[in-house]
Amino acid sequence: MFLLVLLGLSIVSVVVAGGHLDALGSTHFRYSWAVLVGLVLQIVIISIVPSSDPSILAAIHLLSYGCIGIFVFANRSQPGLWILGAGWGCNLIAIAANGGVMPTASFAVASSARSVAANEFVNSRALPHPRLQFLGDIFAIPRSWPLHNVFSIGDVLIVIGAFVLLHSLCRSRLARYLGSPRDKTLHASGAAF
């Protein structure tokens, strides 16, 4: 949830920096449907059927990242999307190395005071023997703060990439500091994947 708040603040910062949000409507991303499918899959496994077979839910979790990867790869020339893609990749590697679950550092779980039922699928949890823990959820927003949660270096890169993408596409005053302006419109016609 806190990632959505940071993305929302990025959108607000575009307006504050003199950007034009209507530019987002005229930008044509390839395979936009893949992001929607990936997000819907995550909502289903985390919020709708978290008590189903854990191995199936873990596989669907990986599939959701694959869907988002299709979008990232197809639109990789967009400014900032390579940063977002690096974050996505860090998260995917950690999740794949741990059987479909993001490993969470035990100190991060303790700090954020997250709790879930033992029989529910959680996309991020402390594991007895995590692999690539440094790519996992090792940061935490303390329980005394609103929207307390855990997050990874990949999540940080995703937010930074989205910030750069939004400011570049919307041509805010910050865009010139985030990279050279160029044609930011990708056309779906002739797109091969």
Secondary structure, 3 states (H helix, E strand, C coil): CHHHHHHHHHHHHHHHCCCCCHHHHCCCCCCHHHHHHHHHHHHHHHHHCCCCCHHHHHHHHHHHHHHHHHHHHHCCCCCCHHHHHHHHHHHHHHHHHCCCCEEECHHHHHHHCCCCCCCCCCCEECCCCCCCHHHCEEEECCCCCCCCCEEEHHHHHHHHHHHHHHHHHCCCCCHHHHCCCCCCCCCCCCCCC
